[in-house]
Amino acid sequence: MLWILVAVLVFILIIISVGSYLSAPRYKGPATDNFDGKKFKNPSGASAQGLKRVLQWLIQREQGPWKKITDIKYGQKPPETTHSVRVTFINHSSFLIQVDGFNILTDPVYSERVSPFSWAGPLRMRPPGIRFEDLPNIDYVLISHNHYDHLDKDTVCRIMRVHQPIFVVPLGVDKFMQTLGIQKVISLDWWQELPLNQAMKVASVPAQHFSGRGMLDRDCTLWCGYVIKRPEGNIYFAGDTGYDQSIFKEIGESMKPVKLSLIPIGAYKPVWFMSPVHISPRQAVQVHLDVNSEQSVATHFGTFPLGDDGQQEPVEELLHALAEQGLLNDKFWILNEGEGRVLK
């Protein structure tokens, strides 16, 4: 019996040690409306599920069908620059936004897994829509939070080596970026803004989510969405978020007019587990309405099996939700990998 106890204790120590090693540096600063001095919090008080509920979900999982797709053709090489608004879907939450001469990436992930390990964790089921080598020169990278499917260290390090952009991140994530050797990084609190030129700014806006890369850093750095503010109309990237109408109504009112919104639709099942931190396709349509977006684009679906919804389920549910609201499908684009569209 003694050797069993010793083995269990050793296993626990290994898990704690690995979890501690993976944890990101904590943000340190004065308490604010969304930071209690130790951890960040959502305006509604919602939070991600604890360990007990995580284990319950893992034991009871009934995941919809997924299959690895390898025969997708890469999209055409995007233009080097554009003075209109062009959005290209790479995969998951990774988009190339080309606007008024700037090339901006959102949450870029080119790795095969979104995990701290190369041999385990959610596997990429579809290739990136644009070859890394075909990306134009990148000026800015917007990181919404530090989860592995939104902040992939191999990808951001590669981008830094090739393009030398400025990384815009939520509070505290800059410390992690610096551990990777990335110094061109600016961190923003909710509602803070970064000027891009005399006419354009990037603003950090609230989202309902959480953060953490290991066992000891839950909610110790901020999460956010972003708005690219421009005189001709604003572009909203929601990042990763659960549904809080007050957040989206406030964004819509303070950031109007919203010309284009990038809104997540996947990893929403089971609802009892995912709803505090991920919106459903029906809620995505409601976000489109809440922010009074002229045009929206679906994100966060079909690439990594993170929830129990199947690979095609978010798209099917989004189409049903649009029909229920009497909205035309062309008001909420569902882009193919590598597909780029110009906002009219």
C-alpha positions in Angstrom: 0.0 0.0 0.0 2.9 2.3 0.8 4.3 2.2 -2.7 0.8 3.0 -4.1 0.6 6.1 -1.9 4.1 7.2 -2.9 3.2 6.7 -6.6 0.1 8.8 -6.2 2.0 11.6 -4.4 4.7 11.6 -7.0 2.1 11.8 -9.8 0.4 14.7 -8.0 3.7 16.5 -7.6 4.5 16.0 -11.3 1.1 17.4 -12.3 1.5 20.4 -10.0 5.1 21.1 -11.2 4.1 20.9 -14.9 1.0 23.1 -14.2 3.2 25.6 -12.4 5.8 25.6 -15.1 3.2 26.3 -17.8 1.5 29.1 -15.9 2.0 32.6 -17.4 3.4 35.6 -15.4 0.7 37.3 -13.3 -0.4 40.9 -13.9 0.5 43.2 -11.0 -1.2 46.5 -10.6 -3.7 48.5 -8.5 -7.2 47.2 -8.1 -9.8 48.5 -10.6 -13.4 47.8 -11.6 -12.3 44.6 -13.4 -9.3 43.7 -11.3 -9.4 42.9 -7.6 -5.6 43.2 -7.1 -5.0 39.5 -7.8 -7.4 38.4 -10.5 -9.5 39.8 -13.3 -13.3 39.4 -13.4 -16.2 39.7 -15.8 -18.7 42.6 -15.4 -21.5 40.1 -14.9 -19.6 38.1 -12.4 -19.7 35.0 -14.7 -16.7 32.7 -14.5 -15.4 29.6 -16.2 -16.3 26.3 -14.6 -14.1 24.8 -11.8 -12.3 21.5 -11.7 -15.3 19.5 -10.5 -17.4 20.6 -13.5 -14.5 20.1 -15.9 -14.2 16.5 -14.7 -18.0 16.0 -15.0 -17.9 17.3 -18.6 -14.9 15.1 -19.6 -16.6 12.0 -18.2 -20.0 12.8 -19.8 -18.7 14.1 -23.2 -20.8 13.4 -26.3 -18.9 15.1 -29.0 -20.4 15.6 -32.4 -18.6 14.3 -35.5 -15.2 15.7 -36.7 -12.9 14.6 -39.4 -9.5 15.8 -40.5 -9.6 17.6 -43.8 -6.4 17.8 -45.8 -7.5 18.4 -49.4 -8.4 22.1 -49.0 -6.6 24.4 -51.5 -4.8 27.4 -50.1 -6.3 30.7 -50.8 -4.8 33.2 -53.1 -2.0 35.4 -51.8 -3.5 38.5 -50.4 -2.5 41.9 -51.8 0.4 43.6 -50.1 -1.8 46.5 -49.1 -5.2 47.9 -49.6 -6.8 51.3 -48.9 -10.3 49.8 -48.4 -11.3 47.1 -45.9 -10.4 43.5 -46.8 -10.8 40.6 -44.4 -9.3 37.1 -45.1 -10.1 34.0 -43.1 -7.1 32.0 -42.1 -8.7 29.6 -39.6 -10.4 29.6 -36.2 -10.0 33.1 -34.9 -7.1 34.0 -37.2 -7.9 36.7 -39.7 -5.9 39.1 -41.8 -7.6 42.5 -41.7 -6.3 44.9 -44.3 -7.5 48.4 -43.7 -6.4 51.8 -44.9 -2.8 50.6 -45.7 -2.4 48.5 -42.5 -2.1 44.7 -42.3 -3.4 43.4 -39.0 -3.6 39.8 -37.8 -6.0 38.5 -35.1 -5.1 35.6 -32.8 -2.8 33.9 -35.3 -2.3 30.2 -35.0 -0.4 28.1 -37.5 0.5 25.2 -35.2 -0.9 21.7 -35.6 -2.1 21.6 -32.0 -3.4 24.2 -29.6 -1.8 22.9 -26.5 1.4 23.2 -24.4 2.5 19.9 -25.9 3.2 18.9 -29.5 2.0 15.4 -28.9 -1.3 16.0 -27.1 -4.2 18.4 -27.1 -6.7 19.6 -29.7 -5.5 18.8 -33.1 -5.9 21.0 -36.2 -8.6 19.5 -38.4 -8.2 21.9 -41.3 -5.1 23.5 -42.7 -4.6 27.3 -42.5 -6.3 29.0 -45.4 -3.3 31.2 -46.3 0.3 30.0 -46.4 2.4 31.7 -43.8 4.8 32.6 -46.6 2.0 34.3 -48.5 1.1 36.8 -45.7 1.9 40.4 -46.6 4.1 42.4 -44.3 2.3 42.5 -40.9 2.1 45.8 -39.1 0.1 44.8 -36.0 -1.0 41.6 -34.3 -4.1 41.7 -32.0 -4.1 39.0 -29.2 -7.4 38.7 -27.4 -6.2 36.5 -24.5 -3.6 33.9 -23.6 -5.4 30.6 -24.2 -3.5 28.2 -26.5 -5.9 28.5 -29.4 -5.5 32.3 -29.4 -1.9 32.8 -28.4 0.3 30.2 -30.0 3.9 30.9 -29.0 5.5 29.2 -32.1 3.4 31.3 -34.4 3.9 34.6 -32.7 7.7 34.0 -32.5 7.8 33.2 -36.2 5.8 36.3 -37.0 8.1 38.4 -34.9 11.2 37.1 -36.7 9.8 37.6 -40.2 7.6 40.7 -39.9 8.6 42.6 -36.7 5.1 43.9 -36.0 3.7 45.5 -32.9 1.8 43.1 -30.7 -1.3 44.5 -28.9 -2.3 42.4 -26.0 -4.5 42.6 -22.8 -3.0 43.6 -19.5 -0.4 41.1 -18.2 0.0 39.2 -21.4 2.9 41.5 -22.3 5.0 39.8 -19.6 4.5 36.4 -21.2 5.4 37.8 -24.6 8.6 39.2 -23.2 9.5 35.7 -21.9 9.4 34.7 -25.6 11.8 37.5 -26.5 9.1 39.7 -28.0 9.7 43.3 -26.9 7.5 45.2 -29.4 4.3 44.7 -27.4 1.8 47.1 -26.0 -0.8 46.0 -23.3 -4.2 47.6 -23.0 -6.9 47.6 -20.3 -10.5 47.7 -21.3 -11.4 50.9 -23.1 -7.8 52.0 -23.5 -6.7 53.0 -27.0 -3.6 52.9 -29.2 -3.2 55.4 -32.0 -2.2 53.8 -35.3 -2.0 57.1 -37.2 -3.7 60.5 -37.0 -7.1 59.0 -38.1 -7.1 55.4 -36.7 -6.9 53.8 -33.3 -7.2 50.3 -31.8 -9.3 50.2 -28.7 -9.5 47.3 -26.2 -13.1 46.4 -25.3 -14.6 44.1 -22.7 -15.4 40.4 -23.3 -16.9 37.7 -21.0 -14.2 35.1 -20.8 -11.2 34.0 -18.7 -7.5 33.4 -19.0 -4.8 30.9 -18.1 -2.1 28.7 -19.6 -1.3 26.5 -16.5 -2.7 25.6 -13.1 -1.7 28.6 -11.2 -2.6 31.6 -13.4 -6.4 31.4 -13.8 -7.7 34.9 -14.5 -4.3 36.5 -13.7 -4.1 38.3 -17.0 -6.9 40.1 -18.9 -9.0 39.1 -21.9 -10.6 41.4 -24.4 -12.0 42.2 -27.8 -10.8 45.0 -30.0 -12.2 47.8 -32.1 -10.3 49.3 -35.0 -11.6 52.9 -34.9 -11.6 54.8 -38.2 -13.6 57.8 -39.6 -15.3 55.6 -42.2 -16.7 53.1 -39.7 -15.3 50.8 -37.1 -14.2 47.1 -37.2 -15.0 45.0 -34.1 -13.1 41.8 -33.3 -15.0 40.1 -30.4 -12.2 37.6 -29.5 -13.6 34.8 -27.3 -16.6 35.6 -25.2 -19.8 34.4 -23.5 -23.0 36.4 -23.8 -23.5 39.6 -21.7 -26.0 41.9 -23.4 -24.8 44.9 -21.4 -21.2 44.5 -22.8 -22.3 44.3 -26.4 -24.9 47.1 -26.1 -22.2 49.3 -24.6 -19.7 48.5 -27.4 -22.3 49.1 -30.0 -23.2 52.5 -28.5 -19.7 53.8 -27.7 -18.1 52.5 -30.9 -20.8 53.3 -33.5 -20.9 53.0 -36.4 -19.8 49.4 -36.4 -19.2 48.5 -40.1 -17.8 45.0 -39.6 -17.8 42.5 -36.7 -15.8 39.3 -36.3 -18.0 37.2 -34.0 -17.3 33.6 -32.6 -19.9 30.9 -33.2 -18.2 27.6 -32.1 -17.3 25.6 -29.0 -20.6 26.3 -27.4 -21.7 22.8 -26.4 -22.6 21.5 -23.8 -24.4 24.8 -23.0 -24.3 24.1 -19.2 -20.6 24.0 -19.3 -19.6 26.4 -22.1 -22.2 29.3 -21.8 -20.2 31.4 -19.3 -17.3 31.8 -21.7 -18.5 31.0 -25.3 -21.5 32.2 -27.2 -23.8 30.0 -29.3 -24.5 30.7 -33.0 -27.9 32.2 -31.9 -26.2 34.4 -29.4 -23.7 35.4 -32.2 -26.6 36.7 -34.2 -27.8 38.6 -31.1 -24.3 40.1 -30.7 -24.6 41.2 -34.4 -27.8 43.0 -33.5 -26.6 44.3 -30.1 -23.6 46.1 -31.6 -25.7 47.2 -34.6 -23.2 45.8 -37.0 -23.7 46.4 -40.7 -21.7 43.3 -41.6 -20.5 40.3 -39.6 -18.1 37.4 -40.1 -18.2 34.0 -38.3 -15.1 33.0 -36.3 -14.0 30.3 -33.9 -15.4 27.2 -35.7 -14.5 24.1 -37.8 -10.8 24.0 -37.0 -10.1 22.7 -33.5 -12.5 20.4 -31.6 -12.7 22.3 -28.4 -16.4 21.7 -27.4 -19.0 19.0 -28.0 -20.5 20.6 -31.0 -19.6 18.9 -34.3 -17.5 20.3 -37.0 -20.4 21.6 -39.1 -22.9 22.2 -36.3 -22.0 25.9 -35.6 -22.5 26.8 -39.3 -25.8 25.0 -39.5 -27.1 26.6 -36.3 -26.0 30.0 -37.5 -27.9 29.7 -40.7 -31.0 28.6 -38.7 -30.6 31.6 -36.3 -30.3 34.1 -39.2 -33.5 32.7 -40.7 -35.3 33.0 -37.4 -34.3 36.6 -37.1 -35.3 37.3 -40.7 -31.7 38.2 -41.6 -30.2 37.5 -45.0 -27.2 35.1 -45.0 -25.0 37.8 -46.7 -25.3 39.9 -43.5 -23.2 37.3 -41.6 -20.5 35.9 -43.8 -19.3 32.3 -43.3 -16.0 32.4 -45.2 -14.0 29.4 -46.5 -10.4 29.0 -45.5 -8.3 31.4 -47.5 -11.3 33.4 -48.7 -10.9 37.2 -48.7 -13.7 39.7 -49.1 -13.8 43.4 -49.5 -16.2 45.4 -47.4 -18.4 47.6 -49.6 
